[in-house]
Structures are given as C-alpha cells and as structure tokens.
Amino acid sequence: QVQLVESGGGLAQPGGSLRLSCAASGNIFSRYAMGWYRQAPGSHHELVAYINPSDSINYADSVGGRFTISRDKYKKTADLRMDSLKPEDTAVYYCILRNYNDYSEYWGQGTQVTVSS
C-alpha cells in the first residue's frame, strides 16, 4: 500500500501563484511515476501534469507554460508550482503515484485550490 500526503493549495488571486506538495510513502517500486490531477465542480478528473520514471513530463494544454511539476526520486516527493493562476484553475487537486512494475495506482486525499478576486 502507498500513502500520499498533499499540502499547499488554498486561495489565490488571478495572476497569483501557489505551490502544491506531495509526499509518498509505503510500497513504492523502483520505477514509478507521479503526477497531479484535478477535478472542478461538475467536471471529470483532468490530468494536469505527469512525470514518468524516465523524468519525461507532460502537461495539460490548459496549464502549459504556467505550471511546473518537479520531483525528488529519493525523497519520493512531487511538487506542482502554479503561476499565472486563472479562475478556471479552481478545482480539487489530487496527487497520484503509479508503480510501473505492477501498474498499481494510488491517489491522495485532494487539496482545494480556489482562484478568485
């Protein structure tokens, strides 16, 4: 089993910045990916940013150039730096970890991000 603990989030004004952090522990294999999804009210989960075991990164088109994902493989942490925030970035953000050895996937409890003036 894997545990994911998220921190950060909260309220920001349009154009502002926030940082989300995620710390993973438990049964994590040598090859794993981490990423962030979000879910806005009335919407499906949307992949925001993802970093695979080879450190290849993908971003949703809606956040490219504004959000930056990073991770520390040894500490098993992942951060999401969010700049130039827009009201449409308002959502619950979830950290995810995927073990590539068995493709097991784990989700954090979610953290609220609200962008409003």
C-alpha positions in Angstrom: 0.0 0.0 0.0 1.1 3.6 -0.7 0.2 6.7 1.2 0.2 10.1 -0.4 0.0 13.3 1.7 -0.7 16.6 0.0 -0.1 20.0 1.3 -0.4 23.5 -0.1 -3.3 24.9 -2.0 -5.8 27.4 -0.7 -6.9 30.7 -2.1 -5.1 32.8 -4.6 -6.0 35.9 -6.7 -6.0 35.7 -10.5 -2.4 36.0 -11.7 -1.1 34.7 -8.4 0.9 31.6 -7.5 0.5 28.6 -5.4 2.6 25.5 -4.7 1.3 22.0 -4.0 3.5 19.3 -2.5 3.0 15.6 -2.2 5.0 13.1 -0.1 4.7 9.4 -0.8 5.5 6.5 1.5 4.9 2.8 1.6 5.3 0.1 -1.1 6.9 2.1 -3.9 8.8 0.2 -6.5 12.0 1.4 -8.2 10.2 2.6 -11.3 7.3 4.9 -10.5 5.6 8.0 -11.9 4.0 10.9 -10.0 1.6 13.4 -11.2 -1.3 15.7 -10.4 -5.0 15.5 -11.5 -7.7 18.0 -10.8 -11.5 18.0 -10.6 -13.6 21.1 -10.9 -17.2 21.1 -9.8 -19.4 19.2 -12.3 -16.3 18.0 -14.3 -14.4 14.8 -14.7 -10.9 14.3 -13.4 -8.3 16.1 -15.6 -4.6 15.3 -15.9 -2.7 18.4 -15.0 1.0 17.3 -15.0 2.7 14.0 -15.0 6.4 12.9 -14.7 7.3 9.3 -15.6 10.1 7.1 -14.4 12.4 8.5 -17.1 11.6 12.0 -16.0 9.6 12.8 -19.1 7.0 15.4 -18.3 3.6 16.0 -19.8 1.3 18.9 -19.1 -2.3 19.6 -19.9 -2.6 22.1 -22.7 -4.6 24.4 -20.4 -1.7 24.7 -17.9 1.4 24.5 -20.2 3.8 27.4 -19.6 2.1 28.3 -16.2 2.5 25.1 -14.1 5.7 23.3 -13.3 6.0 19.8 -11.9 9.1 18.6 -10.2 10.0 15.7 -8.0 12.7 14.2 -5.8 13.0 10.5 -6.7 14.9 9.6 -3.5 12.6 11.6 -1.1 9.6 10.4 -3.1 8.1 13.8 -3.3 6.5 15.8 -6.1 5.7 19.5 -6.2 3.4 21.5 -8.5 4.3 25.1 -8.9 1.3 27.0 -10.3 1.8 30.5 -11.7 -0.4 33.0 -13.5 -3.4 31.3 -11.9 -6.8 31.7 -13.5 -10.3 31.3 -12.1 -10.7 28.2 -14.2 -7.9 26.6 -12.3 -10.2 26.3 -9.4 -10.5 22.6 -8.5 -9.6 19.9 -6.1 -6.1 18.8 -6.9 -5.0 15.2 -6.4 -1.5 13.8 -6.2 -1.2 10.4 -7.9 1.6 7.7 -7.9 1.8 4.9 -10.3 4.1 1.9 -9.8 5.4 0.9 -13.2 6.4 -2.6 -12.0 2.8 -3.6 -11.5 0.9 -0.5 -12.6 -0.8 -0.1 -9.2 -2.0 3.4 -8.8 -2.7 5.5 -5.7 -4.4 8.8 -5.1 -4.0 11.4 -2.4 -7.0 12.8 -0.5 -7.1 16.0 -2.6 -6.4 19.6 -1.8 -8.6 22.6 -2.7 -7.3 25.4 -4.9 -9.5 28.4 -5.4 -8.6 31.3 -7.7 -10.8 34.3 -7.1 -10.5 38.0 -6.6 
